[in-house]
């Protein structure tokens, strides 16, 4: 005669199993929100993607006077930078943070390694991306006619980001 399992293999009340349920729930919510975000982005026009609430007035003026070719070049550069940020910053952080569910010790070790990686590799990459954006904005016809230079162009209204 076969032995019957007397206990439920998934213990809903055992605190040690909660992180897995939370992780699965977060994955499902993320998947649903990504689908909604994708639909929202497709409904927006490309001209709106050059605007940010933290843009400086100079950048807003330059974006308002972009030619179609300049706008396309800026958007292509922004898409490329977005992919790079995902590959070199978001994915390693997600792996390090996600490993906290598996093992707190390993997760904290990976988060510490990510902090070092970000300080030595991520920040210089982000600074180079900001410099590239300033250069592209200053190469537009309107910015050249107004005498903007990458060194003097403020990208944001946030003081410490300049």
JOPE-V619076 format. One line per field, one symbol per residue. psi: psi as a letter, one per 20 degrees, with the letter a starting at -180 (. if undefined). Layout:
psi: ???
This chain:
psi: pqpqphqphoohiohiighhggggghgghggghhgggggghhiqqhhhijqqijqrhghggghhkqrhgggggghghggghggggggiggghgggghhihhgpgggghghhghggggghhggghghghgggggggghiiqgghhhikqqhhipphripgih.
